[in-house]
Amino acid sequence: MAPIAIAIGAMVDGAIVMIENAHKHLERDRGKKPHWDIIVDSTKEVGPALFYSLAIIAVSFLPVFALTGQSGRMFAPLAFTKTYSMAAAAVLSITVVPVLMGYLIRGRILPEKRNPINRFLIWAYRPVLRQALRFRWIVLAAAVAILAVTVVPYTRLGSEFIPPLNEGDLLYMPSLLPGVSITEAQAVAQQTNQLIMTVPEVKHALAKVGRARTPLDPAPLSMLETTVVLKPEEEWRPGMTIEKLTDELNDLIHFPGVTNAWTMPIKTRIDMLSTGIKTPVGIKLTGPDLAVLEELGKQVEPLVRGLSGTRSVYAERVAGGYYMSFVVNRMEAARYGLTVQDVLDVIQSAIGGMNVTTTIEGLERYPLNVRYARELRQTPEALRRVLLATPTGAQVPLGQVAEIFPRMGPPSIKTEGAQPQAWIYVDIDPDQDVGSYVERAKLAVSANLKLPVGYTLQWSGQYQYIQEAREKLQVVVPITLLIIFLLLYLNFRNVAEVLIVMLALPFAVIGGLWFIWLLGYNMSVAVMVGFIALAGVAAETGVVMIIYLDHAFEAKRRANPRLTSSDLYGAIMEGAVERVRPKMMTVCAIIAGLLPIMWSYETGARVMKRIAAPMIGGMVSSTVLTLIIIPIVYEIWRAWQLRREEATRDAPSAS
């Protein structure tokens, strides 16, 4: 429903302009022409331009379709819904709407002057436009200055992939040092659960240690996953927010060798499926030697930990796992008539365990695993006392035919592009945006870390999504602007008028940037989608203004082929001031459709607010441009055109 809410204002714009234009024609005609002829004439007057303007809104969402990965999956449904809605609105505005106007707009049409709101708009707008046309160059210089000043909020905006989503629950994913035993991991999980449950807002804390019985969950024992189920927000302490709650929980849990990481359950699953990184920021070290990768990770860890905004950082100990090695002494084993396989079979079955049968309980099946009791295999000394049966029936201790010793090794090996990797997980404060944090971290790491030949460092996590989305949009957005330019040219058949309409785009960005800066939002993919949607509706408002200015200009030209500057001034005042009602109605319809989104607080509202905010701010600045700047530029262009025509007419007479 969110895409419909975003598009609903723009969908009715075509009908608003068509109906208002029909009202104007019926008001002027006063029954002189047949009713349907008036409807047809009014439709022909604005129909083609409205169709192209609505088509531009639909085309403006092409960059969203180019997004791939997580951003593409997230915003593609919105883009499809909005595009289909606007395409249908464009077709209906020139087919069904005129027919309905012919049947439903009948009876006595009240004059436009009888409307108090319209009288107020004309009363307020006329002197403003008059002064703007009088001091046109000063107004244009001020507009350019405002456009230049907009660099200030733009440079102060942070960047993130998407705003943090409040899923209603939290996911606590601490990292332990490798080599931790199952018993110790269980103890840490129980202790952290007890601490988490002391917070009043927590309803349940459910911890998972290790991996599930599936190859899709390669979680080691050193990674805990605790789902923190929260109570409804109505039962929280006054003033408590999800950010404050996360900070309180993080300050509550401090264990040696435990690195905290707090996130959301669904978001983390998606992130780990896409990049493998469970924290907002990740660093991937790639190279041939795991020992060197571990050492590089240990060097990066303190560099990142010292940055402001870092909540926790953990570099994987890729070579820090503990293993028990069994090296069979072939000569000793042969003395007792044992083969290497005989010894390994005992190690596998007695120590590692062996499935001997399967129990069936209804539809459920469980393997039955048999091995030595824990006290008989818990220490190297106990392992050396494990007995092997020889062919003669004698019992030989395992330590007599095999060397048993602990050694260090990789607990798991991550690879990408057939190269081993070591990952560094970086959790940042909630009020810290990902983009600016990574830029500072890059400077700190590059200044203090020298990578050996053959080793690379890559920033991953949400930052990787941001970079991928930017690279796509840098290619697709210019192509989309070119398509919009071509559609406008097909409508106006005049490059000058197309350029005047395209002026709406940078001035619409002014309001969007200032508004998201005032709201404290960061630049994200959602905000970029909002600006993409803004481009279409801003172009539409410019098209509506040019339509009425052209109609007023052509009416003056038909009355007097040799127009003077006063005639041009009158045409602009008539086309802009007298037709202010449909322009304001279209803008108000778009803003009215977006405002409810800004007041919503449901799950996903944070993303939708980032889409709606630049559209609301941009429509305000775009309206100012449409009502003031476009008439000024139009007057300058038409005056230059009239001077050329006058010079062309005077040239033959002078000769």
C-alpha positions in Angstrom: 0.0 0.0 0.0 2.9 2.4 0.5 3.6 2.8 -3.2 0.0 3.7 -3.7 0.2 6.3 -0.9 3.2 7.8 -2.6 1.6 7.9 -6.1 -2.0 8.7 -5.2 -1.4 12.5 -5.3 0.2 12.3 -8.7 -2.4 9.9 -10.1 -5.2 12.4 -9.7 -3.2 15.4 -11.1 -4.3 14.7 -14.6 -7.9 14.5 -13.7 -7.6 17.7 -11.7 -6.1 19.7 -14.6 -8.6 18.2 -17.1 -11.7 19.0 -14.9 -10.4 22.5 -14.0 -9.8 23.3 -17.7 -13.3 22.0 -18.6 -14.7 24.3 -15.9 -12.9 27.2 -17.3 -14.2 26.6 -20.9 -17.8 26.0 -19.7 -17.6 29.2 -17.6 -16.4 31.3 -20.6 -18.8 29.7 -23.2 -22.1 30.2 -21.3 -24.0 27.7 -23.4 -23.0 29.1 -26.9 -21.5 25.8 -28.1 -22.7 22.2 -27.6 -21.7 20.7 -24.3 -19.7 17.8 -25.8 -17.9 20.1 -28.1 -16.6 22.1 -25.2 -15.5 19.0 -23.4 -13.6 17.8 -26.5 -11.9 21.2 -27.0 -10.8 21.5 -23.4 -9.5 17.9 -23.5 -7.5 18.6 -26.7 -6.0 21.7 -25.1 -4.3 20.0 -22.1 -4.7 16.2 -22.8 -1.5 15.5 -24.7 0.7 17.4 -22.3 -0.9 15.7 -19.3 -0.4 12.3 -20.9 3.3 13.0 -21.4 3.7 14.5 -17.9 2.2 11.4 -16.3 4.3 9.2 -18.6 7.4 11.0 -17.3 6.5 10.2 -13.7 6.3 6.6 -14.7 9.6 6.7 -16.6 11.3 8.5 -13.8 11.3 5.2 -11.8 13.5 3.4 -14.3 16.7 3.8 -12.1 15.0 1.9 -9.3 14.6 -1.1 -11.6 18.3 -1.0 -12.3 19.1 -1.6 -8.6 20.4 -5.1 -7.8 21.0 -7.2 -4.8 19.3 -6.3 -1.5 18.3 -2.8 -2.6 16.7 -4.2 -5.8 14.7 -6.8 -3.9 13.6 -4.1 -1.4 12.5 -1.4 -3.8 11.5 -3.3 -6.9 7.9 -3.9 -5.6 7.5 -0.2 -4.9 8.8 0.7 -8.4 6.5 -1.8 -10.1 3.5 -0.7 -8.2 4.1 3.0 -8.7 5.0 2.6 -12.4 1.9 0.5 -13.2 -0.3 3.0 -11.3 1.1 6.0 -13.1 0.9 4.3 -16.5 -2.8 3.4 -15.8 -3.4 7.0 -14.7 -1.8 8.4 -17.9 -4.1 6.3 -20.1 -7.2 6.9 -18.0 -6.6 10.7 -18.0 -7.1 10.9 -21.8 -9.7 8.2 -22.2 -12.1 7.7 -19.3 -11.8 11.1 -17.6 -13.0 13.1 -20.6 -16.0 10.8 -21.0 -16.9 11.1 -17.3 -16.5 14.9 -17.5 -19.0 15.0 -20.3 -21.6 13.1 -18.3 -21.0 14.5 -14.8 -20.0 18.1 -15.3 -23.3 19.7 -16.1 -25.6 22.3 -14.8 -24.7 25.8 -13.6 -20.9 26.4 -13.4 -20.0 28.8 -10.7 -17.5 31.5 -11.9 -14.0 31.0 -10.6 -14.2 34.5 -8.9 -16.9 33.2 -6.6 -14.4 30.8 -5.0 -12.9 32.5 -1.9 -9.8 30.3 -1.8 -9.1 31.1 -5.5 -9.6 34.8 -4.9 -7.1 34.7 -2.0 -4.5 32.8 -4.1 -4.8 35.4 -6.9 -4.7 38.3 -4.5 -1.5 36.9 -2.9 0.2 35.7 -6.1 -0.3 38.7 -8.4 1.8 41.3 -6.6 4.6 38.7 -6.0 4.8 37.8 -9.7 4.6 41.4 -10.7 7.6 42.3 -8.6 9.5 39.2 -9.7 9.0 40.2 -13.3 10.1 43.7 -12.6 13.3 42.7 -10.8 13.8 39.5 -12.9 17.6 39.5 -12.9 17.8 40.0 -9.1 15.3 37.1 -8.6 17.2 34.8 -10.9 20.5 35.7 -9.1 18.9 35.0 -5.8 17.6 31.6 -7.1 21.1 30.6 -8.3 22.5 31.7 -4.9 20.0 29.5 -3.1 21.0 26.6 -5.3 24.6 27.2 -4.5 24.0 27.4 -0.7 22.3 24.0 -0.9 25.8 22.6 -1.0 25.9 23.2 2.8 23.2 20.7 3.9 24.4 18.2 1.2 27.9 18.1 2.6 26.6 17.6 6.1 24.4 14.7 5.3 25.6 11.3 6.4 25.1 8.1 4.3 23.6 4.7 5.1 22.1 1.9 3.1 18.7 2.0 4.7 17.6 3.5 8.1 17.6 1.1 11.0 14.3 -0.9 11.0 12.5 -1.5 14.2 11.4 -5.1 13.9 10.0 -5.2 17.4 12.8 -7.6 18.6 16.6 -7.6 18.9 19.3 -10.0 18.0 22.3 -10.3 20.2 25.2 -11.9 18.3 28.4 -11.8 20.4 31.7 -13.3 19.2 33.8 -15.5 21.4 37.5 -16.3 20.9 38.0 -19.5 18.9 38.6 -22.8 20.7 35.8 -22.2 23.2 34.3 -25.4 24.5 30.6 -26.2 24.3 30.4 -26.1 28.1 31.9 -22.6 28.2 29.8 -21.3 25.4 26.7 -22.6 27.1 27.7 -20.9 30.3 28.3 -17.6 28.5 24.8 -17.9 26.8 23.1 -18.6 30.2 24.9 -15.7 31.9 24.1 -13.2 29.1 20.5 -14.3 29.1 20.2 -13.7 32.8 21.6 -10.2 32.4 19.3 -9.4 29.5 16.2 -10.5 31.4 17.0 -7.9 34.1 15.9 -5.2 31.7 12.2 -4.4 32.2 11.4 -4.1 28.5 12.6 -7.7 27.7 10.0 -10.5 27.6 12.2 -13.4 26.6 15.8 -14.1 25.8 16.4 -17.2 23.7 20.0 -18.2 22.9 21.5 -20.6 20.4 25.0 -21.9 20.6 26.7 -23.5 17.6 25.0 -24.6 14.4 21.7 -26.2 13.6 21.5 -29.6 11.8 21.7 -28.0 8.4 24.6 -27.2 6.0 23.0 -23.7 5.6 24.0 -22.7 9.1 27.8 -22.8 9.3 27.9 -20.9 12.7 30.9 -21.9 14.9 30.7 -22.4 18.6 32.3 -19.0 19.0 29.2 -17.2 17.6 26.2 -17.0 19.8 22.7 -15.9 18.6 20.3 -14.6 21.2 16.9 -13.5 20.1 15.6 -10.8 22.5 11.8 -10.7 22.4 10.6 -7.4 23.7 7.4 -6.4 25.3 4.9 -4.1 23.5 6.1 -0.5 23.5 3.1 0.5 25.6 4.7 -1.4 28.5 8.1 0.3 28.2 9.5 2.9 30.6 8.6 6.5 29.6 11.1 8.0 27.1 12.6 4.6 26.3 13.5 4.0 22.6 15.0 1.0 20.8 18.3 2.9 20.5 18.4 3.7 24.2 17.4 0.1 25.0 20.2 -1.3 22.9 22.8 1.0 24.6 21.6 -0.1 28.0 21.9 -3.8 27.1 25.3 -3.2 25.6 26.5 -1.4 28.8 25.1 -4.2 30.9 27.0 -7.1 29.3 30.8 -7.1 29.7 32.7 -10.4 29.7 36.4 -11.0 29.0 36.8 -12.4 25.4 33.2 -11.6 24.4 32.6 -8.9 21.8 29.1 -7.6 21.7 27.0 -7.0 18.5 23.4 -5.9 18.5 21.1 -5.9 15.4 17.7 -6.9 14.2 16.8 -10.5 13.4 15.4 -10.3 9.9 17.9 -7.7 8.8 20.8 -9.8 10.0 19.7 -12.9 8.1 19.5 -10.9 4.9 22.9 -9.3 5.4 24.6 -12.6 6.2 23.0 -14.2 3.1 24.3 -11.3 1.0 27.7 -10.5 2.3 28.2 -12.8 5.3 28.8 -9.8 7.6 26.5 -9.6 10.6 27.4 -6.1 11.7 26.7 -2.8 9.9 30.4 -2.5 8.8 32.7 -5.3 7.9 36.3 -5.6 6.6 37.4 -8.5 4.5 41.1 -9.3 4.3 42.1 -11.5 1.4 45.4 -13.3 0.9 47.1 -16.7 0.5 48.4 -17.2 4.1 45.9 -17.6 7.0 48.5 -16.7 9.6 49.3 -13.5 7.9 45.6 -12.7 7.6 45.2 -13.2 11.3 48.1 -10.9 12.1 46.7 -8.2 9.8 43.3 -8.5 11.5 45.0 -8.0 14.9 46.6 -4.8 13.5 43.4 -3.4 12.1 41.4 -4.2 15.3 42.9 -1.4 17.5 43.0 1.1 14.7 39.2 0.8 14.2 38.4 0.5 17.9 40.0 3.9 18.6 37.6 5.7 16.3 34.7 7.7 17.7 31.4 6.0 16.9 32.8 2.4 17.3 30.7 0.3 19.7 32.7 -2.9 19.2 35.2 -4.5 16.8 36.3 -8.1 16.5 38.9 -9.6 14.1 38.4 -13.3 13.4 41.2 -15.5 14.7 41.3 -17.6 11.5 44.2 -19.7 12.7 43.2 -19.8 16.4 41.3 -23.1 16.6 42.4 -26.0 18.8 42.7 -29.5 17.5 43.8 -32.9 18.9 46.1 -34.6 16.4 46.5 -38.4 16.2 49.6 -39.6 14.4 49.7 -43.4 14.1 53.0 -45.1 14.7 53.0 -47.6 11.9 55.8 -49.7 13.3 54.2 -50.0 16.8 50.8 -50.8 15.3 52.3 -53.5 13.1 53.9 -55.2 16.1 50.4 -55.8 17.5 48.9 -56.8 14.1 47.0 -53.5 13.7 46.7 -51.5 10.5 46.4 -47.7 10.4 42.7 -48.1 9.5 42.1 -50.2 12.6 43.5 -47.4 14.8 41.6 -44.7 12.9 38.3 -46.7 13.3 38.7 -46.8 17.0 39.4 -43.0 17.1 36.4 -42.4 15.0 33.9 -44.6 16.8 35.1 -44.4 20.4 36.1 -40.8 20.5 34.2 -39.1 17.7 31.1 -41.3 17.9 29.4 -43.5 15.3 25.8 -43.9 14.3 24.8 -47.5 14.9 21.1 -47.4 14.2 18.1 -45.1 13.8 15.1 -44.9 16.1 11.6 -44.2 14.6 9.0 -42.4 16.6 6.0 -41.8 14.5 7.1 -39.6 11.5 10.3 -38.6 13.3 13.7 -40.4 12.9 16.6 -40.0 15.3 20.1 -41.4 14.8 21.6 -43.4 17.7 25.2 -42.4 18.3 27.6 -44.5 20.5 30.9 -43.3 21.9 33.0 -43.3 25.1 31.7 -41.5 28.1 33.0 -37.9 28.5 35.3 -38.7 31.4 37.1 -41.4 29.2 37.9 -38.9 26.4 38.1 -35.5 28.0 41.9 -35.1 28.4 44.9 -36.2 26.3 45.9 -38.6 29.1 42.4 -40.2 29.0 42.6 -40.5 25.2 46.0 -42.3 25.5 44.3 -44.9 27.8 41.6 -45.8 25.2 42.0 -49.5 24.5 42.3 -51.1 21.1 41.5 -54.8 20.5 44.3 -56.7 18.7 43.7 -59.8 16.5 45.1 -61.9 19.3 42.5 -60.6 21.7 44.9 -58.4 23.7 44.0 -54.8 24.7 46.6 -52.1 23.7 46.4 -48.5 24.9 45.9 -46.0 22.1 48.9 -44.0 23.3 51.2 -47.0 22.7 50.5 -47.1 18.9 49.8 -43.4 18.2 51.2 -40.0 19.2 48.5 -37.7 20.6 49.1 -33.9 21.0 47.1 -30.6 20.7 47.9 -28.2 17.9 46.6 -24.9 16.6 44.7 -24.6 13.3 42.0 -22.7 11.5 38.5 -23.2 13.1 37.0 -22.6 9.6 38.3 -21.3 6.3 36.3 -18.6 4.5 37.1 -18.1 0.8 36.0 -15.7 -1.9 37.2 -15.9 -5.4 39.2 -19.0 -4.5 41.3 -16.9 -2.0 41.2 -17.4 1.8 39.7 -14.5 3.8 39.7 -13.1 7.4 36.7 -11.0 8.4 36.5 -8.1 10.9 33.2 -7.3 12.4 32.6 -3.6 13.3 29.5 -2.5 15.3 28.8 1.2 15.4 26.7 3.5 17.5 23.1 4.0 16.5 23.6 7.7 15.8 26.6 7.1 13.6 26.0 6.9 9.9 27.8 4.2 8.0 29.2 6.3 5.1 31.1 8.9 7.1 32.3 6.3 9.6 33.8 4.2 6.9 35.5 7.2 5.3 37.1 8.0 8.6 38.0 4.4 9.2 39.6 4.1 5.7 41.9 7.1 6.5 42.9 5.6 9.8 43.6 2.1 8.4 45.4 3.3 5.2 47.7 5.6 7.3 48.8 3.0 9.8 48.6 -0.4 7.9 50.8 -1.6 5.1 49.5 -4.6 3.3 52.0 -7.2 2.1 52.1 -8.0 -1.6 49.3 -10.2 -2.6 46.9 -9.1 0.2 43.9 -6.9 -0.2 41.4 -5.1 2.1 37.8 -4.6 1.2 35.1 -2.8 3.2 31.9 -4.7 3.3 28.5 -4.9 5.1 26.0 -2.0 4.5 28.8 0.1 3.0 29.1 -2.4 0.1 25.4 -2.0 -0.6 25.7 1.8 -0.6 28.6 1.7 -3.1 26.8 -0.8 -5.4 23.6 1.3 -5.4 25.6 4.5 -6.2 27.5 2.9 -9.0 24.2 1.8 -10.6 22.4 5.1 -10.2 25.4 7.1 -11.6 24.9 5.3 -14.9 21.1 4.9 -15.0 20.0 8.4 -13.8 21.6 10.3 -16.7 19.9 7.9 -19.1 16.6 8.5 -17.4 17.0 12.3 -17.6 17.7 11.9 -21.3 14.5 9.9 -21.8 12.5 12.6 -19.8 14.1 15.2 -22.1 13.0 13.3 -25.2 9.4 12.9 -23.9 9.2 16.6 -23.2 10.5 17.4 -26.6 7.8 15.1 -28.2 5.2 17.1 -26.4 6.5 20.7 -26.9 8.5 20.3 -30.1 10.7 23.1 -28.7 14.0 22.7 -27.0 13.7 26.0 -25.2 10.5 25.0 -23.4 12.0 21.6 -22.6 15.0 23.3 -20.9 12.6 25.6 -19.0 10.8 22.5 -17.6 14.0 20.8 -16.8 14.9 23.7 -14.6 12.4 22.3 -12.2 14.7 19.4 -11.3 17.6 21.2 -9.6 15.3 23.6 -7.9 13.2 20.7 -6.6 16.3 19.1 -5.2 16.9 22.3 -3.1 13.8 21.7 -1.0 14.4 18.0 -0.7 17.9 18.4 0.6 17.1 21.1 3.1 14.1 19.1 4.4 15.9 15.8 5.0 18.8 17.7 6.6 16.3 19.5 9.0 14.7 16.1 9.8 18.2 14.7 10.6 18.0 12.0 8.0 21.0 10.5 6.3 21.4 10.0 2.6 20.3 6.4 1.9 18.9 4.3 -1.0 15.4 5.2 0.3 16.2 8.9 0.1 17.6 8.4 -3.4 14.4 6.7 -4.4 12.5 9.7 -3.0 14.5 12.1 -5.2 13.9 9.9 -8.2 10.2 10.0 -7.6 10.5 13.8 -7.1 12.0 14.3 -10.5 8.9 13.1 -12.3 6.4 15.1 -10.3 8.6 18.2 -10.5 8.7 18.0 -14.3 4.9 17.6 -14.3 4.3 20.9 -12.4 6.6 22.6 -14.9 4.6 21.1 -17.8 1.3 22.4 -16.4 2.7 26.0 -16.0 4.1 26.0 -19.6 0.8 24.7 -20.9 -1.1 27.7 -19.5 1.6 30.2 -20.5 1.6 28.9 -24.0 -2.2 29.1 -24.3 -2.3 32.7 -23.0 0.6 33.7 -25.3 -1.1 32.1 -28.4 -4.4 33.8 -27.5 -2.7 37.2 -27.4 -0.9 36.4 -30.7 -4.2 35.6 -32.4 -5.6 38.8 -31.3 -2.6 40.8 -32.3 0.1 39.2 -34.5 2.6 41.9 -33.7 2.9 41.5 -30.0 4.5 44.2 -27.8 6.2 43.8 -24.5 3.1 44.9 -22.7 1.1 42.2 -24.5 3.7 39.6 -23.5 3.5 40.8 -19.9 -0.3 40.5 -20.0 -0.1 37.0 -21.4 2.3 35.9 -18.7 0.1 37.4 -15.9 -3.0 35.7 -17.4 -1.4 32.3 -17.9 0.3 32.3 -14.5 -2.0 34.2 -12.2 -5.4 33.5 -13.6 -4.6 29.7 -13.7 -3.0 29.4 -10.3 -5.9 27.2 -9.0 -5.0 24.0 -11.0 -1.3 24.4 -10.2 -1.9 24.7 -6.5 -4.4 21.9 -6.6 -2.0 19.5 -8.2 0.8 20.4 -5.7 -1.5 20.1 -2.7 -2.8 16.8 -3.9 0.7 15.3 -4.1 1.7 16.7 -0.7 -1.6 15.6 0.9 -0.9 12.1 -0.3 2.6 12.1 1.3 1.9 13.8 4.7 0.2 10.7 6.3 3.4 8.8 5.7 5.4 11.3 7.8 3.0 10.7 10.7 3.2 6.9 10.7 5.2 4.9 13.2 4.5 1.3 12.1 7.2 -1.2 11.1 8.8 0.0 7.9 7.7 3.6 8.4 11.3 4.8 8.7 12.0 3.7 5.2 8.8 5.2 3.8 9.5 8.5 5.6 12.9 8.7 3.8 11.1 8.3 0.5 8.4 10.8 1.2 10.5 13.5 2.9 12.5 14.6 -0.2 9.3 14.6 -2.2 7.5 16.9 0.2 10.4 19.3 0.6 11.1 19.2 -3.2 7.4 20.0 -4.0 7.6 23.1 -1.9 10.7 24.5 -3.6 9.5 23.2 -7.0 6.2 25.1 -6.5 8.1 28.4 -5.9 10.1 27.7 -9.0 6.9 27.0 -11.0 5.1 30.1 -9.9 8.0 32.6 -10.0 11.1 31.4 -11.8 9.5 29.7 -14.8 7.4 32.8 -15.7 10.5 34.9 -15.5 12.5 32.6 -17.8 9.6 32.2 -20.1 9.2 36.0 -20.4 12.9 36.4 -21.1 12.8 33.7 -23.8 9.6 35.1 -25.5 10.9 38.6 -25.4 14.1 37.5 -27.1 11.9 35.6 -29.7 9.8 38.7 -30.3 12.8 40.9 -30.9 14.1 38.4 -33.4 10.8 38.4 -35.2 10.7 42.2 -35.2 14.2 42.4 -36.6 13.3 39.9 -39.3 10.3 41.9 -40.4 12.3 45.2 -40.4 15.2 43.8 -42.4 13.3 43.7 -45.9 11.8 47.2 -45.4 15.3 48.7 -44.5 16.7 47.2 -47.7 
